[in-house]
Amino acid sequence: MSILSNADLLRRVPLFVLLTESQAQQIANAVIKRRFKRGDRIVEQGLKSNALYIILSGRARVLASDSRGARGDSRHPAAGGLYRRDEPD
């Protein structure tokens, strides 16, 4: 089994399939791979982030609070899927 390059991994994500080789390589050069354990918090609602997280395998649970602070499951994006805050339920 061969190990895929960061650029090859990016091309497996629908958002990045149309990138040119040069574009994919530029983004791939900035990639930092991280592993998260079940229950780890990756990002927090309301805080600014300078990162984009791409799920290569597994799933993430997205919790969101409404204006009253009520909290609930919003989405469960899986590998390669996208989550946008403005998506309808």
Phi and psi in degrees as a GROMACS rama.xvg file:
@    title "Ramachandran Plot"
@    xaxis  label "Phi"
@    yaxis  label "Psi"
@TYPE xy
-90.9527  151.931  SER-2
-89.8382  127.993  ILE-3
-79.2875  144.632  LEU-4
-74.01  164.757  SER-5
-59.133  -39.1661  ASN-6
-63.9912  -40.8347  ALA-7
-63.7696  -40.5563  ASP-8
-63.4035  -41.5502  LEU-9
-60.0412  -38.764  LEU-10
-68.1634  -12.8741  ARG-11
-83.7813  -10.1011  ARG-12
-95.7675  124.404  VAL-13
-50.1535  -36.4507  PRO-14
-60.5915  -26.8691  LEU-15
-111.548  4.66645  PHE-16
-65.1737  -26.07  VAL-17
-91.9796  5.01956  LEU-18
-67.2374  145.831  LEU-19
-73.1186  166.475  THR-20
-56.4396  -42.9908  GLU-21
-64.3974  -44.5601  SER-22
-64.0735  -45.1899  GLN-23
-61.4835  -39.8683  ALA-24
-67.5872  -38.6082  GLN-25
-60.8878  -44.3656  GLN-26
-69.6426  -42.2217  ILE-27
-58.9181  -34.7443  ALA-28
-64.8297  -22.1295  ASN-29
-95.7514  -4.9952  ALA-30
-70.737  135.458  VAL-31
-124.26  116.913  ILE-32
-82.7147  135.075  LYS-33
-136.339  149.814  ARG-34
-110.723  141.401  ARG-35
-122.391  144.345  PHE-36
-90.2251  158.858  LYS-37
-52.8905  128.658  ARG-38
91.5906  -9.80982  GLY-39
-65.4604  141.585  ASP-40
-88.9382  125.258  ARG-41
-94.635  -49.0804  ILE-42
-138.34  162.962  VAL-43
-126.592  133.993  GLU-44
-54.787  133.472  GLN-45
91.5375  -15.2696  GLY-46
-94.1448  142.428  LEU-47
-74.76  148.329  LYS-48
-138.45  147.413  SER-49
-110.218  22.4337  ASN-50
-124.063  153.694  ALA-51
-119.193  125.798  LEU-52
-103.835  130.19  TYR-53
-116.871  124.213  ILE-54
-84.8479  115.379  ILE-55
-86.1692  -33.7627  LEU-56
-153.197  153.783  SER-57
89.5638  -161.035  GLY-58
-139.753  160.941  ARG-59
-125.054  143.73  ALA-60
-99.8046  127.09  ARG-61
-106.604  119.179  VAL-62
-109.638  136.744  LEU-63
-134.736  147.335  ALA-64
-108.793  143.209  SER-65
-88.232  -175.085  ASP-66
-63.5713  -20.1685  SER-67
-92.8212  -3.31434  ARG-68
91.8671  -0.0164487  GLY-69
-66.0308  135.527  ALA-70
-116.795  142.773  ARG-71
-161.758  166.262  GLY-72
-67.1685  135.133  ASP-73
-109.145  -49.2855  SER-74
-151.484  164.552  ARG-75
-132.888  71.7365  HIS-76
-63.2752  140.217  PRO-77
-107.165  -178.65  ALA-78
-51.8075  129.323  ALA-79
80.3647  -10.5832  GLY-80
-79.5548  164.599  GLY-81
-114.441  149.044  LEU-82
-129.934  121.577  TYR-83
-118.712  139.26  ARG-84
-61.6756  -28.6032  ARG-85
-93.0713  9.91292  ASP-86
-70.2192  140.768  GLU-87
-71.6534  153.125  PRO-88
